[in-house]
Amino acid sequence: KFGESLEGKALTYLNYLVEGAHRMEMLISDLLAYSQVTKSTDSESQLVDTNLVLAEVQKNLATLIEESGATVSYSELPVVQGDAVPFTHLFQNLLSNAIKYRSERPPRILVTAKDQGDSWLFAVQDNGIGIAKDFRAQIFGIFRRLHDKKEYPGTGIGLAICQKVVERYGGHIWVESEQGQGSTFFFTLPHAATTT
């Protein structure tokens, strides 16, 4: 409201306040999501169609997808046992990261699932900037960031949320990537996933 009437240090400080408040809002939101996926639940697991989860995620990210020129495609995905909310967090974090850490090319994201007998192997593949081999394990730690906040905004909680969701249902998550060559995030979910 008063931004246009301020100048010099006053305007600089106002910008610091606004940016700080925005970062705090993102941090609180991400911490809330993290706490939700880490707490155990006594609610009965349901059958969740991951095709519908991914469709909902695309709606949630519609503006980001449009602005970046991203293309999201996926093969027929399975129905799994669990809760749609954590699975939404999982896919939304993976897709938004694929868009955020893009190269000069428009993002291309492919989501697939393969039946491995006792579990489903999901893959979220992108054509982004990739991840150096030395950093692949640490990216799943809470507040772990590989890039400066000014270059790539975020709280460093997204992949920790993904790991907690997958582990909650007895699965495992990892990444295969080469710097400059894109990344593929893999995760497994058992056919009859149960919460722990």
N, C-alpha and C positions, 0 to 999 in steps of 0.2 A: 504493500500500500504506500509506503514512504520511500521505496527504493529509488524512485526517480528524483526525489528531492535530496538524496544523500550523495556525497562524493568523497573521494580520497579514502582515508582510513575507515571512516564510518561505513562506506559502501563495502569495503573489503571485509570488515568485521561482520557485517550483515550477511554477506555471502558465506563466510565461515559458519555462522549460526545455522543458516538454511541447509548447507551441505551436511553439517554435523547432525542436525535433526533428521535429515533424510537417511543418513547412514544408521542412526540409532533405530529408526523405524524399521529398516531392513533387517538389522540385527535382532531386534525383538521378535519380528515375524519369523525369522529363520530359527531362532532359539525355541520359539513356541512349537514350530513344526518338528524340530529335533526332539523336544521333550515328548511330544505326542507319539512319535514312532518308537521311542525307547521305552516307554512305560508298557508294562504287560497289560493285557486286557482279558477280561473274563467273557466278553461277548462271543457268541458263536460265529465261527468263520462261515462265510457264504461263498457261493460260486460267483466268481468275478470274471466277466468277459473282458479280456485285456484289449480287444478291439474297441470296445466302448470307452474304456479308460483312455486309450490313445486319442480317440476322437474328441473327448472332453478336454484333454491336454492341448490339442491343437486349437480348440476354441479359446482356451485360456491364454494361449500364446499368439493369437491371431494377429495382433498389431505387430509384435516382434517378427513374426514370420513374414508378414507383408512388407514391413520396412526393410528387412534384410534381403528380400527376394528369395527366401529359403524354400526348398521343396522337401516335403516330408512324405515318404512313401513307406508302405509296409505290406508284408505278406499276411495271409490269414494267421491271426494270433490265437493262442489257446484260451480256454476257460480254466482258471486256476481257483484254488480255495484261498480265502483270506478276507481282506477288507479293501474296498475300492479306494478309500482315502489314502492309505500309505502307498498303494500302487500309483496313485495319481502324483503324489510327491516324487516318487521314484522316476517315473517317465518325464515329468515336467522338469526336474533338475537336469536329467540327461539331455533332453532336447534343448533346453534353454542354454546349457553349456555349449552344445554343438553349434548353436547360432552365435553365441557370444564370442567364442574362440575360433572364429572363422578366418579364412585367408582372404585374399583379394577377390576370389571367386565367390559367387553366390553359394550359400550353404546347401549341401545336398545330404539329406539324412535318410538312412534306410534302417528300418526296424524289422527284424526277423525273429522267428522262434523255431527251434528244431527239437523234436522229440528224441530224448536220449534213453528212453526206456523207463527209468525211475524218476526222471526229472525233465524239465524243459530248459533248454539253453537259449536264452534271449541274447540278441546282439543289436546294439545301437551304433551304427557306423556313420562317420561323417568325413567330410573332405577338408577339415579345418587345419589349424596350425600344428597340430600334433603335440606330443609330449616326449621330451627326452627320456631315454631309458632310466637314467639315474633318479628321476622324480616320480616314476610310475607308482611306487608303493606309498609314498608319503601323501599323495593327493587326496587320499580317503580320510586323513586325519582332520579333526575339527579345527577350524581356523587356519588350515594350511592353504597357503596361496603361493603360486609360482610367479605371479605377475604383480606389478604395482597397481594399487587401487585406482589410480588415475587412468591407467591404460585399460584395465578391465575391472569395472566395478563389481562389487559383491562382498559377501561376508566370510567366505571360506567354509561355509557349513553345508553347502549343497551336496557334495559327494559323501560327506559323513552321514547325511540323512539317507542317501541311497544305500550305503553300506548297512546302516541299521535296519532299514526296511527289509533288505534281502536276508540278512542274518536272522531277523525276527521270524522269518518263514523257513529257516533251515537251509538257506541257499548260500552262495558265494559270489562275490563280484570282483572283477579285475579288468584291467585295460591292456590292450595291445596297441602300440602306437610307435610311429617314427616321427621325429620332429620334421615339420613341413609336409608330412604325408597323410595327415588326418589321424583319427583315432577310432577304435572300435571298443566299446564298453560291453563286456560280456557279464551276464549274471544267470545263475541257475535258480529255479524254483521247483521244488518237488511236486510231483503230480498231486499228492494229497498233502499240501502244505498245512502245517499246524503252527499256531503261535506258541512261543515259549515265554 
